[in-house]
Amino acid sequence: MRRNLISQYLGESTLIAFVSLAIALTVVWGLLPKFNEITGKQLTLSIDPTIMLFVVAIVLLTGVIAGSYPALYLSRFNPAAVLKGKLTNLTGEVWARKGLVVFQFALSIILIVSVWVVYKQINFIQTKNLGYDKDNIIIMGREGVVFEKQEAFLNEIRKVPGVVAASASGHDMTGHNGGTYGVEWPGKNPDDRTEFERVTVDYGLIELLGVKLKEGRSFSKDFAAEDEKIIFNEAAIQFMGMTDPIGKKIKLWDKEREIVGVVKDFNFETFHEQVKPLFFFLGPENTGNIMIKIAAGGERETIERLEKFYSTFNPGFPFSYRFIDDDYQELYTAERRVATLSRYFAGLAVLISCLGLFGLAAFTAERRMKEIGIRKILGASNRGIVYLLTSEFTTMVLIAIVIALPVSYYMATAWLGGFVFHIELQWWFFAGSGVMALLIAWFTVGIQTLKASRVNPTECLRSE
């Protein structure tokens, strides 16, 4: 009876849905620690009655929807027509199957392009010259004797083997550390509220960081009254509209200062931000960070020497330090998580697409088995049969590529638009993703088409 068939189809689909739920919960339980590691979260898989009731309801709904097509459509077939092979192949069914495959592959291509673009941007961030040298520089706070005798500490620490340079700064060079509206120059708009990044420094800090001078000089003990001098970056000079700035006077917090140098712009914030106006001014007593540049190749040994020296010079205080490069990496934690997660999601999308395409290829080959047998009897080669079956799926993937590439271009452009400094999109990002999807599709379909092309024609036509 039709009622029995409907119950059977719905029961089978619901059972499969609950088996899938059990498998999904097992996978989630196994992968949750890795997910927490990637995202930096501390999620747990807990049994909450309300959530479980909601999950069970979704599974039931999924099972009913999945089983409704065979339950309500296939169960109404005329048995006589079925046995005579007179079932009609409705156009709607065909387009629904093909449409799902096109959608799956379009989504896969979008994710492949996303992975490619995110990887290239992260690589760009890691390798682009920031305008200063962040490598092998450790930073530590001033406390205890170091706070009271900073100059003596720096003089002694420069003698430690492996130390290239040492100085102090009120800025950690990674992000916005503090700004001021208190810069005044000739021609300034009284209503202007542009914030200048301020960097308090000790002697030698600019040289330690490797910041390049565009013109003028750095702070030096060879000159008098250096605490009345100031050094700007290019962005600040450009914003103030100055030409030939060296020797000109400005006011900082109502105190007149002479411009003695202009440094080239460098990125002290993330690539999401434009380089902002910045100035250096001398104030060793107001610096909060000790910066030490150590020689490359012997970092561990040098740090051990520094720790030993520090325990002697500043007893009772731990030698607590961090690398500027590590601080810089933390600025892009979110981007690196996006890069990692996008790889996993892209792989999952490709896998699901391949499963859908594999199933459709197997179904198509089975439905066309008699046609394949007749063609082989009439002289069709295995290569011809493979081409016949593959061409249809190639067309679907090409349609997916046509749909996905404009969407992926828009999404990539929108994401990169959040960066002031970013890579340029290249045509081969998109062409390569399309070719990759096409090769994956051919490989997936090829398994079924090769199997179908080698079938014995007599077995296909035996029922005839």
C-alpha positions, 0 to 999 in steps of 0.5 A, spaced: 500 500 500 502 507 498 501 508 506 506 503 507 511 505 502 510 513 505 512 510 512 518 506 510 521 512 506 520 517 511 522 512 517 528 510 513 530 517 511 529 519 519 533 513 521 539 516 516 538 523 519 539 520 526 545 516 524 548 522 521 547 526 528 551 520 532 556 521 527 556 528 527 557 529 535 562 524 535 566 528 530 565 534 533 567 531 540 574 529 537 575 535 533 573 540 538 580 541 541 583 543 535 577 548 533 578 551 540 586 551 539 585 555 532 579 560 534 582 561 541 576 559 544 574 554 550 568 551 547 565 545 550 560 539 548 555 539 554 548 536 554 543 541 555 536 539 554 533 545 551 539 545 545 538 537 545 531 538 544 532 543 538 537 539 535 532 533 535 527 537 532 532 539 526 534 532 525 526 530 525 525 535 520 531 534 516 529 526 515 522 528 513 524 533 508 529 528 505 524 523 505 518 527 502 520 526 495 520 519 495 515 518 500 510 522 496 512 522 489 515 515 488 510 512 492 504 514 487 507 510 481 503 505 477 506 499 478 505 496 471 508 502 468 514 501 472 515 494 470 514 496 463 520 501 464 515 507 462 517 512 467 518 519 465 524 523 466 521 529 469 525 535 467 524 538 474 528 532 477 534 533 472 534 540 473 534 540 481 540 534 481 544 539 476 542 545 480 545 542 486 551 540 483 552 547 480 551 550 487 556 546 491 561 547 486 560 554 485 561 554 493 567 550 493 570 555 487 569 561 492 572 558 498 578 556 494 579 563 491 578 565 498 583 561 501 588 563 495 587 571 497 587 570 504 594 566 504 597 571 499 595 577 504 597 574 510 604 572 506 604 579 504 603 582 511 609 577 514 614 579 508 613 587 507 618 591 509 615 595 515 620 601 514 623 599 521 627 592 523 623 588 528 627 582 528 631 580 534 629 586 538 626 584 545 622 589 549 621 589 557 619 594 562 622 599 567 622 597 574 626 597 580 633 599 579 632 599 572 627 605 573 632 609 577 638 608 574 636 607 566 642 610 563 647 606 567 643 599 566 643 601 558 651 602 558 652 595 562 647 591 558 651 594 551 657 590 554 653 583 554 656 579 548 651 578 543 647 585 544 647 589 538 644 595 541 640 598 547 635 604 548 629 606 551 622 608 548 615 610 551 612 606 545 612 598 543 612 600 536 606 595 535 599 599 535 597 605 537 600 607 544 598 614 545 597 620 541 596 628 542 592 634 539 598 638 542 602 640 536 601 647 533 605 649 527 604 656 522 598 655 518 594 650 522 587 650 522 584 652 529 579 647 529 583 641 527 583 635 531 588 631 528 592 626 533 599 625 532 602 619 535 607 621 540 614 616 541 618 618 547 625 616 546 632 615 549 638 616 545 640 611 540 632 608 539 631 610 532 638 607 530 636 601 534 630 600 530 633 601 523 628 607 522 631 611 515 632 618 515 629 622 509 633 628 511 636 631 517 639 628 523 637 623 529 638 625 536 645 625 539 649 627 545 654 631 541 648 637 540 646 641 546 638 642 548 636 636 545 630 635 549 628 642 545 628 638 538 623 634 535 623 629 529 617 628 525 615 622 520 613 624 512 606 623 513 606 629 519 610 633 514 606 632 509 599 633 513 602 640 516 604 642 509 611 644 510 617 644 505 624 644 507 622 643 514 629 642 517 630 648 522 623 650 522 619 651 529 613 648 531 610 648 538 608 641 542 604 642 548 605 650 548 613 649 548 617 651 542 621 645 539 626 645 533 625 640 527 632 637 526 630 630 522 624 627 518 624 619 518 621 615 512 614 613 514 614 606 517 608 602 519 607 602 527 600 600 526 596 594 522 596 594 515 588 596 516 590 603 518 594 608 514 600 611 516 599 616 521 602 623 523 608 621 528 613 625 532 619 622 536 622 627 542 627 626 547 625 624 554 629 618 557 626 619 564 619 618 561 620 612 557 617 605 559 620 600 555 627 598 555 629 595 547 635 591 546 637 588 539 641 582 539 645 578 534 641 573 530 644 566 530 645 566 538 639 568 541 638 563 546 645 564 549 644 572 549 638 571 552 641 567 558 647 572 559 642 577 559 638 574 564 644 572 568 646 580 568 639 582 570 638 578 576 645 581 578 643 588 576 636 588 578 635 583 584 628 581 586 625 582 579 624 577 574 627 578 567 620 578 563 621 580 556 617 579 549 620 579 542 617 585 538 616 580 532 611 576 537 607 582 538 607 584 531 604 577 529 599 578 535 596 584 531 594 579 525 591 573 530 584 574 527 587 574 520 591 568 521 585 564 524 581 566 518 586 563 513 586 557 517 579 556 518 578 558 510 582 552 508 578 547 512 572 550 510 574 549 503 576 542 503 570 540 506 566 544 501 570 540 495 569 534 499 561 535 499 561 537 492 565 531 490 560 526 493 554 530 490 558 529 483 560 522 484 553 520 486 550 524 480 555 520 476 553 514 478 546 515 478 547 517 470 551 512 468 546 507 471 540 510 468 544 510 461 547 503 461 542 500 456 544 506 451 552 505 453 551 498 451 547 500 444 553 505 443 558 499 444 555 494 440 555 500 434 562 501 435 563 506 440 570 506 444 571 506 451 574 513 450 568 516 446 563 513 452 568 517 457 567 523 453 560 522 452 558 522 460 564 527 462 562 532 457 555 533 461 558 534 468 564 538 465 558 543 462 555 543 469 562 545 473 563 550 467 557 554 469 559 553 476 565 557 475 562 562 471 557 563 477 563 563 482 568 567 479 564 574 479 562 572 486 569 571 489 572 577 486 567 581 489 568 578 496 575 578 495 575 585 493 571 587 499 575 583 504 582 586 501 578 593 502 579 593 509 586 593 508 590 600 506 596 596 504 594 589 500 596 585 495 593 586 488 588 581 485 591 577 479 587 573 474 590 567 475 587 567 482 581 565 479 583 562 473 587 557 477 581 556 482 577 554 476 582 549 473 583 546 480 575 545 480 575 542 473 580 537 475 577 535 481 570 534 477 574 530 472 577 526 477 571 524 481 567 523 475 572 519 471 572 513 476 564 512 474 565 513 467 571 509 466 567 503 470 561 505 465 565 504 459 568 498 460 561 494 461 559 488 457 554 490 452 550 483 453 549 484 460 546 491 459 541 489 454 540 482 457 533 484 459 531 486 452 
